Amino acid sequence: KLQLKHGSHRVGKRTDAVMAKWRGYGLGQFIHWGLYAIPGGEWNGKQYNGAAEWIRSWNGIPKSTYDSLIYKFNPVNFNAEEWAATAKQMGAKYVTITTKHHDGFCLWPSKYTNYTVANSPWKKDIMKPLIDAYDKQGIDVILYFSVMDWNHPGWRYDIKTKEDSIAFEGFKQFTRNQLLELLTLYPTAKGLWFDGTWDKSWVKQAAFADELETEMRKLRPGLIIGSRFRADENGKRHFDSNGVLMGDYEQGWERKIPNKIEDVHGNDWDCVMTVPENQWGYNKAWKGHIKTTNELLEMTAKCVSLGGNFVLNFGPQGDGAIRKEEKQLAAQIGDWMKTNNEAIYNCEYAGLEKQDWGYFTKKTGSDKLYMIVFNVPVSGALKVKLPANTSIGKSYLLAQPAQLLNTEEISGTEYFIHLKNTAAGKPFVVVLEPNAKKGSGNTYDKAKT
Ligand SMILES: C[C@@H]1N[C@@H](C(=O)NCc2ccccc2)[C@H](O)[C@@H]1O
């Protein structure tokens, strides 16, 4: 074990109530909104092939021309209550909102730069009405903040010269000032979701970032900060040089989902996901595969079954309206969540062997198990393997609790749950109420091979 000054300061999950609430969210909403939503992935009639929120990095546009988009920021259809209502309808328990993306444009009137909403035709703070609207819906707010800031003159990708290090020192103070400003202006925010922390310049700031993280946690006790914020003194990110997770949860699952429980190393984690293949900011074209409601429900179930949260991204248009496709997804996901959210909220990894029909979740603090079924077998029989000395008390469809399902014991710990109707046509939940098994346990001897 290496002695680290700026490695992780905690081994294992946080045990406080704020993090326990975060652990139980299950489903969240991500909002990517800023100047990039105005071009929406297109410039002078040409489509940008990358992610729309990265269009400034396209050599098809002079940087100063992009930066002048600030004078076009006037989202006349922006309605914070509507955004929060969409999240509520979907069943999201938290929202992560971009305060400042890589382009450096601030959705709050920061006093440390002119590149903010205050100097746009809109003039007004965007963050406050959003945070108030989500708070009113009982949806917790996490603030997304990009350390990399293409607009700030002090930003550097690496520090090679004396000039670089002088400029970057100024940038570090600017970053600290903005973060303390955000925590002071928006005290109800539960955490910070950091991004843009992969370049060498920032990775070399282990001591500064460590001290800043400590300062933020002191200013806002309970603050939730993920593994992407800072590197240790050896430049190790997400996991320090001893392999211990940095921060409070693993933030590496961007547009990907772990496959098995070993992949999450006993840590808390969230998965952040785009509806198209890779578009976070609004993109007019929305080319390629657009994920369906069933795909997104399956991703949600898979994340919760492996102890994580699924955070679905919305990219509002430049005028502030949410596009109809995203509104439809929110409504359809919400429809399913209305009936089935008991299997998602405050649930965790069940510790059972994955079966082909779908995903197990377990209610935290209880033995109640949920089977979230996506693939009904032709037999109509769902296989379940329980730990030794437990059996199935009763099982029923979450949507029809009065109708008990026929449970057949196959061997000591294996059962078939026989479905009455095998043509559900959409995902559904079976509830298992296990009970401790009396007597010897296994019904049959193991075969000798
Ligand atoms: C949450 C997303 N992160 C930004 C991004 O640039 N991701 C690219 C990336 C993904 C994974 C590791 C490093 C960099 C995207 O623009 C979104 O903001």
PDBQT file of the ligand as one rigid body, heavy atoms in Angstrom, charges set to zero:
ROOT
HETATM    1  C1  LIG A 501     -21.093  14.084 -19.907  1.00  0.00    +0.000 C 
HETATM    2  C2  LIG A 501     -20.392  14.232 -21.204  1.00  0.00    +0.000 C 
HETATM    3  N1  LIG A 501     -18.947  14.444 -21.067  1.00  0.00    +0.000 N 
HETATM    4  C3  LIG A 501     -18.489  15.282 -22.176  1.00  0.00    +0.000 C 
HETATM    5  C4  LIG A 501     -17.317  14.654 -22.931  1.00  0.00    +0.000 C 
HETATM    6  O1  LIG A 501     -16.585  15.343 -23.560  1.00  0.00    +0.000 OA
HETATM    7  N2  LIG A 501     -17.171  13.414 -22.883  1.00  0.00    +0.000 N 
HETATM    8  C5  LIG A 501     -16.041  12.808 -23.649  1.00  0.00    +0.000 C 
HETATM    9  C6  LIG A 501     -15.320  11.968 -22.698  1.00  0.00    +0.000 A 
HETATM   10  C7  LIG A 501     -15.919  10.798 -22.271  1.00  0.00    +0.000 A 
HETATM   11  C8  LIG A 501     -15.250  10.002 -21.359  1.00  0.00    +0.000 A 
HETATM   12  C9  LIG A 501     -14.003  10.409 -20.853  1.00  0.00    +0.000 A 
HETATM   13  C10 LIG A 501     -13.446  11.602 -21.293  1.00  0.00    +0.000 A 
HETATM   14  C11 LIG A 501     -14.103  12.406 -22.212  1.00  0.00    +0.000 A 
HETATM   15  C12 LIG A 501     -19.689  15.460 -23.076  1.00  0.00    +0.000 C 
HETATM   16  O2  LIG A 501     -19.650  16.649 -23.818  1.00  0.00    +0.000 OA
HETATM   17  C13 LIG A 501     -20.825  15.437 -22.031  1.00  0.00    +0.000 C 
HETATM   18  O3  LIG A 501     -20.791  16.651 -21.266  1.00  0.00    +0.000 OA
ENDROOT
TORSDOF 0
